[in-house]
Amino acid sequence: MSINKYIFSSLPLWYIIIALLKNTINFEYILVLNSSIHAIISSFFSVAYYTELITEDFYKNTLGISLTYFLYDSINLVKKKDYQLLLHHLVVSISLVPLISPFVEKNVQVKDYYLYIARFFLSEITTIFLNNSWILYNTKQTYTKLFRINTYILLFLTFIIRVCFITYLNYIIYMDNLINFLGLSIPLTLLNYYWFYKLSKKAIKLN
């Protein structure tokens, strides 16, 4: 199956989940569920590719799922006027453009392009714990031990992956003189700094 066909065949996945659950649970919970499903898929296969457990061709196919998720979720973010996350989705989608056009992919002048993508997608691990916090908060379980543990794990992983590791990746990109790629990574890095700041403020309130 070609990459283009894989992208378009995976697009209905997110709407199928909505159709199956829309009469069972609140729509916002479905969006969070979709987010968690994507986070698990993208982080799992990114780790697998980063550790050379899967081939580059296989990994490119799995990134098709990510591209369709970001495009699908961007529509919901426009409706919710969540422009910070919308910016994140748009920047990531642009970075995945080589998946759409074989011409672009053939002419991308970035060494180990998909290895860089895999490294950045490791940050999706934190999304799983972020969504757990959202569910616990909205089910009024903020005073439980589970909520506190999840929050501290989220804060720790966000600092290690989204702040330290992503900053280090920007340094590598700069040293490799990949200016175009740096133009995509810097906005994401600044968003990560801001989100970590907001998480830190909320974690302080738990003490």
N, C-alpha and C positions, 0 to 999 in steps of 0.2 A: 504494500500500500504506500502510495506517495505521501509526502509530508502534507501537501495541500489537501488531499482527500482526508487525511487523518485529522487535520484541523477542523474541517467542516463537519466531519462525522462526529466529533466530540462536542461540538457546540450545543446540540440538543440535550446533552447530559444534565446541565444545570437546570434547564426548564422542565425536564422529566422529574427531577427531584421535587421541584416546586409543585408540579401537577399531582404527584403522589401524596404530598404531605399538606397541601394547602387547606384541606378540610379537617385536618387533625391538629395542627399546631399553628401558632402565630407566625405570620409572614416573616417577621424580624428574626425569629428563631431559625427559620429555614435558611435565611441569608447567612446566619452565623454557622449553621451546619455545613452549607456549601463552602464557606470560607475554611472551615476546619478540614473538610475532605480535600480541598485543594492543597492546603498546607501540608497535610500528611503525604499526599501523592508527590508534590514537588520537592519536599525536603528529603523524602525517602530515596527518590531516584537521583537527586543531586548528590547525596552521600554515596549512593551506589556508583555513580559515574566518577565522582571525585576519587573514590578508592579503587577505580578500575574494575568494578564488578560487572559493569555493563558497557557496551560499545557506544561510540559517539552517535552512530546512526540510530540506535535504540533510544538514546537519551534525547535526541532531537525530536523523535516522535512523541515522547512524554511531554516535552515542552509545548507541543501543540495543545495539550489539555490546559496548560497554564495560560497560554495566549487567549483561548476561548473564554476561560474564567475571567480574566481581567477585562475583556471586552464586554462580557455579560454583566459583570458587577459594576462597571463604569456607568451603565445605564441607570442602575439603582442609586449610585452615588450622586448622579446629576439630580435625580428626583429628591434626594435627601439633602442636597446642597453641601455635601461633605467634600469640599474642594481640596483639602489636604490629601486625603486618601485617593481622590480622583487624580491628582498630580502624580502620586506614586504609581497608580495603575497605568497612566498614560506613558510615563517614562519607561516603565518595565516593558510595556507593549512595544514601544519603539525599539528597545534593545532586542526584541524578538523578531523584528522585521525580516531578518534573513530566513526565517522559517517560511515566510509567505512567498518570497521571490527567489527562485534558484539563481537568477542573475546577480541579485544582491549578495546572496550567500557566497557565490563563486568569487566575488570581487571584494569581500570584506578583508581589509588589510589589518587584521588583528590576530596576533599569534595566540593560539589556544583559546579561540573565541568562546567556545562552549565550556571550557574549563573556568573562565571568568564568570560566565553565567551561573554555573553550578555553585561556585563559591558564594556569589551573592544570594542565591536561592536557599542557602543554608539558613538564612535569617528567617525563613518561613517557619522554622521550628518554634520560634517565639509566638507565632500567631496562634498555635494550638493552645498555649497557656493563657494568652490574651482572651481568646474566646471562652475558655473555661471561666475566667474571671467575670466576663460579661454575663454568662449564664447564672453564676452564683449570685452576682449582684442583683440581677433582675428576678431572681427567685427568693430574694430577701435572706440570703445566707452569708451576708458580709461579716457576721460576728462568729462564724464557725472557724474551727481550726483548719479545715480544708481550704477555706478562702485565704487565710493568712499564709499557709504553706504555698499555695498556688501563686499568690502575689509575690512572695519572696523568690520563688523559682523563676517567675517571669522577669522580675527585676534583674536577677543575676544573669540570666541568659541574654536579656536585652543588652546589658552592659558588655558582656563578653563577645557576643556575636555582632549586634547591630552598632555598637559604639567602637569597641577595640578592634575586632576583626575587620569590619568594613573600613575603618580608618586605615588599617594596615593595607587593605586591598587598594585603596586610593593611592597610597604611597607607591605600591608596586606598579600601578598603572601609570603614575607620573614618571617613575624611573624608566619605564619601558617606552616613554614618550608617546603614549596612546591618547592624544589630546581629545579626539572625538569621543572616545569611550569615557574619558574623564568628565566630559560635558554631561553625560548621562548619570554618572555615579555620584557626582557632587550634590545635585538636588536631593537624591535619595539619602545621602549621608546626613545632610542638614535636617531632613525630616526625621531621621532616626535619632539625632541629638535632641530634637525638640520633643519627640515622643518619650524618650528616656527621662527627660526633665519632668514631664507631666506624670509619668509613672512614679518617679522618685517622690514627688510631692504627695501623691496618694498613699504611697507606702509609709511615709513619715507619719501620716495621720493614723495609721494602724497602731502605732506605739503609744 
